[in-house]
């Protein structure tokens, strides 16, 4: 008789993975929302360049001190890019600010290596 081997994660493993995803989202959301707020201000004509660079630098610094920094920073960049892609056609200026923030964060992530 051949022993049965299960490759599916157990219920507790799946729950743990879900908790990790929730934790990552919870940690990056305030950082993404800050950039979205700056993008909204940029749409009204406010020059947010310095504030954007500062917000991204602070976010990268904050997330880089976490034990899973690489995953958090990647999720931060993906969140910014996903939001930019979602609104790109309707709100070009807004999307441009988000794309700039994602590019700055990606450069800083490479510098951490």
The first five atom37 places (N, CA, C, CB, O) and aatype in JSON, in Angstrom:
{
  "aatype": [20, 20, 20, 20, 20, 20, 20, 20, 20, 20, 20, 20, 20, 20, 20, 20, 20, 20, 20, 20, 20, 20, 20, 20, 20, 20, 20, 20, 20, 20, 20, 20, 20, 20, 20, 20, 20, 20, 20, 20, 20, 20, 20, 20, 20, 20, 20, 20, 20, 20, 20, 20, 20, 20, 20, 20, 20, 20, 20, 20, 20, 20, 20, 20, 20, 20, 20, 20, 20, 20, 20, 20, 20, 20, 20, 20, 20, 20, 20, 20, 20, 20, 20, 20, 20, 20, 20, 20, 20, 20, 20, 20, 20, 20, 20, 20, 20, 20, 20, 20, 20, 20, 20, 20, 20, 20, 20, 20, 20, 20, 20, 20, 20],
  "atom_mask": [
    [1, 1, 1, 1, 1],
    [1, 1, 1, 1, 1],
    [1, 1, 1, 1, 1],
    [1, 1, 1, 1, 1],
    [1, 1, 1, 1, 1],
    [1, 1, 1, 1, 1],
    [1, 1, 1, 1, 1],
    [1, 1, 1, 1, 1],
    [1, 1, 1, 1, 1],
    [1, 1, 1, 1, 1],
    [1, 1, 1, 1, 1],
    [1, 1, 1, 1, 1],
    [1, 1, 1, 1, 1],
    [1, 1, 1, 1, 1],
    [1, 1, 1, 1, 1],
    [1, 1, 1, 1, 1],
    [1, 1, 1, 1, 1],
    [1, 1, 1, 1, 1],
    [1, 1, 1, 1, 1],
    [1, 1, 1, 1, 1],
    [1, 1, 1, 1, 1],
    [1, 1, 1, 1, 1],
    [1, 1, 1, 1, 1],
    [1, 1, 1, 1, 1],
    [1, 1, 1, 1, 1],
    [1, 1, 1, 1, 1],
    [1, 1, 1, 1, 1],
    [1, 1, 1, 1, 1],
    [1, 1, 1, 1, 1],
    [1, 1, 1, 1, 1],
    [1, 1, 1, 1, 1],
    [1, 1, 1, 1, 1],
    [1, 1, 1, 1, 1],
    [1, 1, 1, 1, 1],
    [1, 1, 1, 1, 1],
    [1, 1, 1, 1, 1],
    [1, 1, 1, 1, 1],
    [1, 1, 1, 1, 1],
    [1, 1, 1, 1, 1],
    [1, 1, 1, 1, 1],
    [1, 1, 1, 1, 1],
    [1, 1, 1, 1, 1],
    [1, 1, 1, 1, 1],
    [1, 1, 1, 1, 1],
    [1, 1, 1, 1, 1],
    [1, 1, 1, 1, 1],
    [1, 1, 1, 1, 1],
    [1, 1, 1, 1, 1],
    [1, 1, 1, 1, 1],
    [1, 1, 1, 1, 1],
    [1, 1, 1, 1, 1],
    [1, 1, 1, 1, 1],
    [1, 1, 1, 1, 1],
    [1, 1, 1, 1, 1],
    [1, 1, 1, 1, 1],
    [1, 1, 1, 1, 1],
    [1, 1, 1, 1, 1],
    [1, 1, 1, 1, 1],
    [1, 1, 1, 1, 1],
    [1, 1, 1, 1, 1],
    [1, 1, 1, 1, 1],
    [1, 1, 1, 1, 1],
    [1, 1, 1, 1, 1],
    [1, 1, 1, 1, 1],
    [1, 1, 1, 1, 1],
    [1, 1, 1, 1, 1],
    [1, 1, 1, 1, 1],
    [1, 1, 1, 1, 1],
    [1, 1, 1, 1, 1],
    [1, 1, 1, 1, 1],
    [1, 1, 1, 1, 1],
    [1, 1, 1, 1, 1],
    [1, 1, 1, 1, 1],
    [1, 1, 1, 1, 1],
    [1, 1, 1, 1, 1],
    [1, 1, 1, 1, 1],
    [1, 1, 1, 1, 1],
    [1, 1, 1, 1, 1],
    [1, 1, 1, 1, 1],
    [1, 1, 1, 1, 1],
    [1, 1, 1, 1, 1],
    [1, 1, 1, 1, 1],
    [1, 1, 1, 1, 1],
    [1, 1, 1, 1, 1],
    [1, 1, 1, 1, 1],
    [1, 1, 1, 1, 1],
    [1, 1, 1, 1, 1],
    [1, 1, 1, 1, 1],
    [1, 1, 1, 1, 1],
    [1, 1, 1, 1, 1],
    [1, 1, 1, 1, 1],
    [1, 1, 1, 1, 1],
    [1, 1, 1, 1, 1],
    [1, 1, 1, 1, 1],
    [1, 1, 1, 1, 1],
    [1, 1, 1, 1, 1],
    [1, 1, 1, 1, 1],
    [1, 1, 1, 1, 1],
    [1, 1, 1, 1, 1],
    [1, 1, 1, 1, 1],
    [1, 1, 1, 1, 1],
    [1, 1, 1, 1, 1],
    [1, 1, 1, 1, 1],
    [1, 1, 1, 1, 1],
    [1, 1, 1, 1, 1],
    [1, 1, 1, 1, 1],
    [1, 1, 1, 1, 1],
    [1, 1, 1, 1, 1],
    [1, 1, 1, 1, 1],
    [1, 1, 1, 1, 1],
    [1, 1, 1, 1, 1],
    [1, 1, 1, 1, 1],
    [1, 1, 1, 1, 1]
  ],
  "atom_positions": [
    [[0.83, -1.17, 0.0], [0.0, 0.0, 0.0], [0.88, 1.25, 0.0], [-0.95, -0.01, 1.21], [1.87, 1.31, 0.73]],
    [[0.53, 2.23, -0.82], [1.28, 3.48, -0.92], [0.74, 4.46, 0.11], [1.19, 4.07, -2.37], [-0.46, 4.7, 0.19]],
    [[1.66, 5.04, 0.9], [1.18, 6.0, 1.9], [0.63, 7.25, 1.24], [2.31, 6.39, 2.86], [1.09, 7.67, 0.18]],
    [[-0.35, 7.81, 1.86], [-0.98, 9.03, 1.36], [-0.16, 10.25, 1.77], [-2.44, 9.15, 1.88], [0.16, 10.42, 2.95]],
    [[0.16, 11.08, 0.8], [0.92, 12.3, 1.08], [0.09, 13.48, 0.62], [2.33, 12.27, 0.37], [-0.38, 13.52, -0.52]],
    [[-0.07, 14.42, 1.48], [-0.86, 15.59, 1.13], [0.06, 16.77, 0.87], [-1.88, 15.92, 2.24], [0.89, 17.1, 1.72]],
    [[-0.08, 17.41, -0.28], [0.69, 18.58, -0.61], [-0.07, 19.87, -0.33], [1.11, 18.54, -2.06], [0.45, 20.97, -0.51]],
    [[-1.3, 19.72, 0.1], [-2.09, 20.89, 0.43], [-1.73, 21.36, 1.83], [-3.61, 20.58, 0.33], [-1.52, 20.55, 2.73]],
    [[-1.65, 22.67, 2.02], [-1.32, 23.15, 3.36], [-2.46, 22.82, 4.33], [-1.06, 24.68, 3.33], [-3.63, 22.78, 3.96]],
    [[-2.07, 22.59, 5.56], [-3.08, 22.32, 6.57], [-3.86, 23.6, 6.85], [-2.44, 21.77, 7.86], [-3.48, 24.69, 6.43]],
    [[-4.96, 23.45, 7.57], [-5.78, 24.61, 7.92], [-4.98, 25.63, 8.71], [-7.02, 24.18, 8.72], [-5.12, 26.83, 8.49]],
    [[-4.14, 25.15, 9.63], [-3.35, 26.08, 10.44], [-2.29, 26.8, 9.59], [-2.67, 25.34, 11.6], [-2.0, 27.97, 9.83]],
    [[-1.71, 26.09, 8.59], [-0.75, 26.74, 7.69], [-1.43, 27.82, 6.86], [-0.09, 25.7, 6.77], [-0.89, 28.91, 6.7]],
    [[-2.6, 27.51, 6.34], [-3.34, 28.48, 5.53], [-3.72, 29.69, 6.37], [-4.61, 27.84, 4.93], [-3.66, 30.83, 5.89]],
    [[-4.09, 29.46, 7.6], [-4.46, 30.56, 8.49], [-3.24, 31.44, 8.79], [-5.05, 30.02, 9.81], [-3.35, 32.67, 8.85]],
    [[-2.08, 30.82, 8.97], [-0.86, 31.56, 9.24], [-0.46, 32.41, 8.02], [0.29, 30.6, 9.62], [-0.04, 33.55, 8.18]],
    [[-0.59, 31.86, 6.83], [-0.29, 32.61, 5.61], [-1.22, 33.81, 5.5], [-0.41, 31.71, 4.36], [-0.79, 34.91, 5.15]],
    [[-2.5, 33.59, 5.79], [-3.48, 34.68, 5.73], [-3.13, 35.77, 6.74], [-4.89, 34.15, 6.0], [-3.27, 36.96, 6.43]],
    [[-2.68, 35.4, 7.93], [-2.3, 36.39, 8.93], [-1.1, 37.2, 8.48], [-1.99, 35.71, 10.26], [-1.03, 38.4, 8.73]],
    [[-0.15, 36.56, 7.8], [1.01, 37.27, 7.29], [0.58, 38.3, 6.24], [2.04, 36.29, 6.7], [1.07, 39.43, 6.24]],
    [[-0.33, 37.91, 5.35], [-0.82, 38.83, 4.33], [-1.53, 40.02, 4.97], [-1.78, 38.11, 3.37], [-1.33, 41.16, 4.56]],
    [[-2.34, 39.75, 5.98], [-3.05, 40.82, 6.67], [-2.06, 41.75, 7.35], [-4.03, 40.24, 7.7], [-2.25, 42.96, 7.34]],
    [[-1.01, 41.2, 7.95], [0.0, 42.01, 8.62], [0.73, 42.9, 7.61], [1.01, 41.11, 9.35], [0.95, 44.08, 7.89]],
    [[1.09, 42.36, 6.47], [1.77, 43.15, 5.45], [0.87, 44.28, 4.98], [2.19, 42.26, 4.25], [1.31, 45.43, 4.89]],
    [[-0.38, 43.98, 4.69], [-1.31, 45.01, 4.25], [-1.47, 46.07, 5.33], [-2.68, 44.4, 3.9], [-1.48, 47.27, 5.03]],
    [[-1.59, 45.64, 6.57], [-1.74, 46.58, 7.67], [-0.54, 47.48, 7.85], [-2.0, 45.84, 8.95], [-0.68, 48.64, 8.25]],
    [[0.64, 46.98, 7.56], [1.86, 47.78, 7.73], [2.08, 48.75, 6.58], [3.05, 46.87, 7.86], [2.58, 49.86, 6.8]],
    [[1.72, 48.36, 5.36], [2.02, 49.25, 4.22], [0.9, 50.22, 3.91], [2.31, 48.42, 3.0], [1.15, 51.27, 3.3]],
    [[-0.32, 49.92, 4.3], [-1.46, 50.76, 3.94], [-1.29, 52.23, 4.34], [-2.71, 50.22, 4.58], [-1.54, 53.1, 3.51]],
    [[-0.87, 52.55, 5.56], [-0.71, 53.97, 5.91], [0.31, 54.68, 5.03], [-0.3, 54.1, 7.36], [0.17, 55.87, 4.73]],
    [[1.33, 53.96, 4.61], [2.37, 54.54, 3.76], [1.83, 54.82, 2.35], [3.59, 53.61, 3.69], [2.12, 55.87, 1.77]],
    [[1.07, 53.89, 1.82], [0.46, 54.08, 0.5], [-0.56, 55.21, 0.55], [-0.21, 52.76, 0.0], [-0.63, 56.03, -0.37]],
    [[-1.35, 55.27, 1.61], [-2.36, 56.33, 1.74], [-1.72, 57.71, 1.81], [-3.23, 56.09, 2.98], [-2.28, 58.68, 1.3]],
    [[-0.56, 57.82, 2.44], [0.15, 59.11, 2.51], [0.52, 59.58, 1.11], [1.42, 59.0, 3.39], [0.34, 60.75, 0.78]],
    [[1.03, 58.68, 0.29], [1.39, 59.03, -1.09], [0.14, 59.37, -1.89], [2.18, 57.88, -1.76], [0.15, 60.29, -2.71]],
    [[-0.94, 58.64, -1.67], [-2.19, 58.94, -2.37], [-2.7, 60.33, -2.0], [-3.26, 57.89, -2.06], [-3.22, 61.05, -2.85]],
    [[-2.55, 60.71, -0.75], [-2.94, 62.05, -0.31], [-2.1, 63.11, -1.02], [-2.79, 62.18, 1.21], [-2.63, 64.13, -1.46]],
    [[-0.81, 62.87, -1.13], [0.06, 63.81, -1.85], [-0.31, 63.88, -3.33], [1.54, 63.39, -1.7], [-0.25, 64.95, -3.94]],
    [[-0.68, 62.75, -3.92], [-1.09, 62.74, -5.33], [-2.35, 63.56, -5.53], [-1.32, 61.29, -5.81], [-2.48, 64.26, -6.53]],
    [[-3.27, 63.48, -4.59], [-4.5, 64.29, -4.66], [-4.16, 65.77, -4.59], [-5.46, 63.92, -3.52], [-4.73, 66.57, -5.32]],
    [[-3.22, 66.15, -3.7], [-2.8, 67.54, -3.61], [-2.12, 68.0, -4.9], [-1.85, 67.73, -2.42], [-2.31, 69.14, -5.33]],
    [[-1.34, 67.11, -5.51], [-0.67, 67.46, -6.76], [-1.67, 67.74, -7.87], [0.27, 66.34, -7.19], [-1.42, 68.58, -8.73]],
    [[-2.79, 67.05, -7.85], [-3.83, 67.29, -8.85], [-4.4, 68.71, -8.77], [-4.96, 66.28, -8.69], [-4.87, 69.26, -9.76]],
    [[-4.36, 69.29, -7.58], [-4.9, 70.64, -7.4], [-3.86, 71.71, -7.69], [-5.44, 70.81, -5.99], [-4.13, 72.9, -7.56]],
    [[-2.65, 71.29, -8.08], [-1.62, 72.25, -8.44], [-0.53, 72.46, -7.4], [-2.25, 73.55, -8.73], [0.38, 73.25, -7.62]],
    [[-0.62, 71.77, -6.29], [0.39, 71.9, -5.24], [1.66, 71.17, -5.7], [-0.13, 71.32, -3.88], [1.59, 70.06, -6.23]],
    [[2.82, 71.79, -5.48], [4.09, 71.15, -5.79], [4.44, 70.22, -4.63], [5.22, 72.21, -6.04], [4.78, 70.68, -3.54]],
    [[4.37, 68.92, -4.87], [4.56, 67.94, -3.8], [5.88, 67.19, -3.92], [3.43, 66.96, -3.81], [6.11, 66.24, -3.18]],
    [[6.75, 67.61, -4.82], [7.98, 66.87, -5.09], [8.78, 66.59, -3.81], [8.85, 67.64, -6.07], [9.11, 65.44, -3.53]],
    [[9.08, 67.62, -3.05], [9.88, 67.43, -1.84], [9.12, 66.57, -0.83], [10.24, 68.79, -1.21], [9.7, 65.68, -0.22]],
    [[7.83, 66.82, -0.67], [7.02, 66.05, 0.29], [6.93, 64.59, -0.12], [5.61, 66.66, 0.4], [6.93, 63.69, 0.72]],
    [[6.85, 64.35, -1.43], [6.78, 62.98, -1.93], [8.08, 62.24, -1.63], [6.51, 62.98, -3.44], [8.05, 61.12, -1.13]],
    [[9.2, 62.86, -1.94], [10.5, 62.23, -1.67], [10.67, 61.95, -0.17], [11.66, 63.12, -2.18], [11.16, 60.89, 0.22]],
    [[10.24, 62.9, 0.64], [10.34, 62.73, 2.09], [9.44, 61.59, 2.57], [9.98, 64.04, 2.81], [9.85, 60.77, 3.39]],
    [[8.21, 61.55, 2.07], [7.27, 60.5, 2.48], [7.79, 59.12, 2.09], [5.89, 60.74, 1.85], [7.7, 58.18, 2.88]],
    [[8.32, 58.99, 0.89], [8.84, 57.7, 0.44], [10.07, 57.32, 1.26], [9.18, 57.73, -1.07], [10.21, 56.17, 1.67]],
    [[10.96, 58.27, 1.5], [12.16, 57.99, 2.3], [11.77, 57.54, 3.71], [13.07, 59.24, 2.37], [12.35, 56.59, 4.24]],
    [[10.8, 58.2, 4.3], [10.36, 57.82, 5.65], [9.7, 56.44, 5.64], [9.37, 58.86, 6.21], [9.92, 55.63, 6.55]],
    [[8.91, 56.17, 4.62], [8.26, 54.87, 4.51], [9.29, 53.76, 4.36], [7.28, 54.84, 3.33], [9.22, 52.73, 5.03]],
    [[10.25, 53.97, 3.46], [11.28, 52.97, 3.24], [12.07, 52.74, 4.53], [12.23, 53.39, 2.09], [12.36, 51.61, 4.9]],
    [[12.41, 53.82, 5.21], [13.16, 53.7, 6.46], [12.34, 52.94, 7.51], [13.54, 55.09, 7.0], [12.88, 52.08, 8.21]],
    [[11.08, 53.26, 7.62], [10.22, 52.6, 8.59], [10.08, 51.11, 8.29], [8.84, 53.27, 8.63], [10.2, 50.27, 9.17]],
    [[9.82, 50.8, 7.03], [9.61, 49.4, 6.65], [10.92, 48.61, 6.64], [8.96, 49.33, 5.28], [10.9, 47.4, 6.88]],
    [[12.03, 49.27, 6.38], [13.32, 48.58, 6.31], [13.77, 48.04, 7.67], [14.38, 49.52, 5.77], [14.64, 47.18, 7.73]],
    [[13.19, 48.53, 8.73], [13.57, 48.07, 10.07], [12.77, 46.85, 10.52], [13.38, 49.19, 11.07], [13.0, 46.31, 11.6]],
    [[11.84, 46.42, 9.7], [11.04, 45.23, 10.02], [11.82, 43.98, 9.62], [9.66, 45.28, 9.3], [12.68, 44.02, 8.75]],
    [[11.51, 42.88, 10.26], [12.25, 41.65, 9.98], [12.0, 41.14, 8.56], [11.87, 40.58, 11.0], [12.87, 40.49, 7.98]],
    [[10.84, 41.41, 8.0], [10.51, 41.01, 6.62], [10.52, 42.23, 5.7], [9.13, 40.3, 6.58], [9.6, 42.43, 4.9]],
    [[11.56, 43.03, 5.82], [11.65, 44.31, 5.11], [11.51, 44.16, 3.6], [12.97, 44.97, 5.42], [10.79, 44.94, 2.97]],
    [[12.17, 43.2, 3.02], [12.13, 43.04, 1.56], [10.69, 42.8, 1.08], [13.05, 41.88, 1.12], [10.27, 43.38, 0.08]],
    [[9.96, 41.95, 1.77], [8.58, 41.67, 1.39], [7.7, 42.9, 1.57], [8.02, 40.49, 2.21], [6.84, 43.19, 0.73]],
    [[7.91, 43.61, 2.66], [7.12, 44.82, 2.91], [7.39, 45.89, 1.87], [7.43, 45.38, 4.3], [6.45, 46.5, 1.35]],
    [[8.65, 46.11, 1.55], [8.99, 47.13, 0.56], [8.48, 46.74, -0.83], [10.5, 47.35, 0.52], [8.02, 47.59, -1.59]],
    [[8.58, 45.47, -1.16], [8.03, 45.01, -2.44], [6.52, 45.21, -2.49], [8.38, 43.52, -2.67], [5.99, 45.64, -3.52]],
    [[5.84, 44.91, -1.41], [4.39, 45.1, -1.35], [4.04, 46.59, -1.44], [3.81, 44.5, -0.05], [3.04, 46.95, -2.07]],
    [[4.84, 47.44, -0.81], [4.64, 48.9, -0.87], [4.74, 49.38, -2.32], [5.68, 49.64, 0.02], [3.89, 50.13, -2.8]],
    [[5.78, 48.95, -3.0], [5.99, 49.34, -4.4], [4.85, 48.81, -5.27], [7.36, 48.81, -4.92], [4.32, 49.53, -6.11]],
    [[4.47, 47.56, -5.06], [3.37, 46.97, -5.84], [2.05, 47.69, -5.57], [3.23, 45.48, -5.51], [1.26, 47.89, -6.49]],
    [[1.83, 48.08, -4.32], [0.61, 48.81, -3.98], [0.54, 50.16, -4.68], [0.51, 49.0, -2.49], [-0.51, 50.55, -5.19]],
    [[1.66, 50.87, -4.69], [1.7, 52.16, -5.37], [1.48, 51.99, -6.87], [3.04, 52.87, -5.12], [0.7, 52.73, -7.48]],
    [[2.16, 51.02, -7.46], [2.04, 50.79, -8.89], [0.64, 50.32, -9.27], [3.08, 49.78, -9.35], [0.11, 50.73, -10.3]],
    [[0.05, 49.47, -8.46], [-1.31, 48.99, -8.75], [-2.31, 50.14, -8.71], [-1.72, 47.9, -7.74], [-3.19, 50.22, -9.57]],
    [[-2.18, 51.02, -7.74], [-3.08, 52.16, -7.65], [-2.88, 53.09, -8.85], [-2.84, 52.93, -6.33], [-3.84, 53.61, -9.41]],
    [[-1.62, 53.3, -9.25], [-1.34, 54.14, -10.41], [-1.93, 53.53, -11.68], [0.19, 54.33, -10.58], [-2.52, 54.25, -12.49]],
    [[-1.77, 52.23, -11.85], [-2.32, 51.56, -13.03], [-3.84, 51.66, -13.08], [-1.89, 50.09, -13.04], [-4.43, 51.79, -14.15]],
    [[-4.46, 51.6, -11.91], [-5.92, 51.64, -11.84], [-6.49, 52.97, -12.29], [-6.36, 51.34, -10.43], [-7.56, 53.01, -12.91]],
    [[-5.81, 54.06, -12.0], [-6.36, 55.39, -12.3], [-5.63, 56.11, -13.44], [-6.3, 56.25, -11.06], [-5.93, 57.27, -13.73]],
    [[-4.71, 55.43, -14.08], [-3.82, 56.08, -15.05], [-4.56, 56.85, -16.15], [-2.95, 55.05, -15.68], [-4.17, 57.98, -16.47]],
    [[-5.59, 56.28, -16.72], [-6.27, 56.95, -17.84], [-7.06, 58.17, -17.38], [-7.21, 55.98, -18.53], [-7.05, 59.2, -18.05]],
    [[-7.74, 58.06, -16.26], [-8.63, 59.13, -15.81], [-7.87, 60.25, -15.09], [-9.7, 58.57, -14.9], [-8.28, 61.41, -15.16]],
    [[-6.81, 59.92, -14.41], [-6.11, 60.9, -13.56], [-4.61, 60.78, -13.78], [-6.47, 60.68, -12.06], [-3.89, 60.22, -12.94]],
    [[-4.14, 61.3, -14.89], [-2.73, 61.16, -15.27], [-1.77, 61.77, -14.25], [-2.49, 61.79, -16.62], [-0.74, 61.17, -13.94]],
    [[-2.08, 62.95, -13.74], [-1.2, 63.59, -12.76], [-1.12, 62.78, -11.48], [-1.69, 64.99, -12.45], [-0.04, 62.61, -10.92]],
    [[-2.24, 62.3, -11.03], [-2.32, 61.48, -9.82], [-1.5, 60.21, -10.01], [-3.8, 61.12, -9.48], [-0.69, 59.85, -9.15]],
    [[-1.71, 59.54, -11.14], [-0.98, 58.31, -11.43], [0.51, 58.58, -11.55], [-1.5, 57.67, -12.73], [1.32, 57.75, -11.12]],
    [[0.88, 59.72, -12.11], [2.3, 60.06, -12.24], [2.99, 60.2, -10.9], [2.45, 61.35, -13.02], [4.13, 59.77, -10.75]],
    [[2.31, 60.79, -9.93], [2.88, 60.92, -8.59], [3.08, 59.54, -7.97], [1.97, 61.8, -7.68], [4.11, 59.27, -7.35]],
    [[2.1, 58.67, -8.12], [2.21, 57.31, -7.57], [3.34, 56.54, -8.26], [0.88, 56.56, -7.72], [4.08, 55.81, -7.6]],
    [[3.47, 56.69, -9.57], [4.53, 56.01, -10.29], [5.91, 56.54, -9.88], [4.34, 56.17, -11.8], [6.87, 55.77, -9.77]],
    [[6.0, 57.84, -9.66], [7.26, 58.42, -9.19], [7.62, 57.86, -7.82], [7.17, 59.95, -9.13], [8.78, 57.52, -7.57]],
    [[6.64, 57.78, -6.93], [6.88, 57.23, -5.6], [7.33, 55.77, -5.69], [5.61, 57.34, -4.74], [8.25, 55.35, -4.98]],
    [[6.7, 55.0, -6.55], [7.09, 53.6, -6.73], [8.52, 53.49, -7.25], [6.12, 52.88, -7.69], [9.27, 52.63, -6.81]],
    [[8.89, 54.35, -8.18], [10.25, 54.34, -8.72], [11.29, 54.72, -7.66], [10.35, 55.3, -9.92], [12.35, 54.1, -7.58]],
    [[10.98, 55.73, -6.86], [11.89, 56.13, -5.78], [12.07, 54.98, -4.79], [11.37, 57.4, -5.05], [13.19, 54.66, -4.39]],
    [[10.96, 54.36, -4.4], [11.02, 53.25, -3.46], [11.8, 52.07, -4.04], [9.61, 52.81, -3.07], [12.55, 51.41, -3.32]],
    [[11.62, 51.8, -5.32], [12.34, 50.7, -5.96], [13.84, 50.97, -5.97], [11.83, 50.48, -7.4], [14.63, 50.06, -5.74]],
    [[14.24, 52.21, -6.22], [15.67, 52.57, -6.17], [16.21, 52.36, -4.76], [15.9, 54.04, -6.61], [17.3, 51.81, -4.59]],
    [[15.47, 52.78, -3.77], [15.91, 52.64, -2.37], [15.98, 51.17, -1.97], [14.95, 53.39, -1.42], [16.86, 50.77, -1.21]],
    [[15.07, 50.36, -2.49], [15.11, 48.92, -2.21], [16.38, 48.31, -2.79], [13.86, 48.21, -2.81], [17.03, 47.49, -2.14]],
    [[16.75, 48.7, -4.01], [17.99, 48.19, -4.61], [19.21, 48.64, -3.8], [18.12, 48.67, -6.06], [20.19, 47.9, -3.71]],
    [[19.15, 49.84, -3.22], [20.27, 50.33, -2.41], [20.45, 49.53, -1.14], [20.06, 51.78, -2.07], [21.55, 49.49, -0.59]],
    [[19.39, 48.88, -0.66], [19.48, 48.09, 0.56], [20.28, 46.8, 0.36], [18.09, 47.75, 1.07], [20.76, 46.21, 1.32]],
    [[20.41, 46.38, -0.89], [21.16, 45.14, -1.18], [22.59, 45.32, -0.95], [20.94, 44.67, -2.59], [23.37, 44.38, -1.14]]
  ]
}
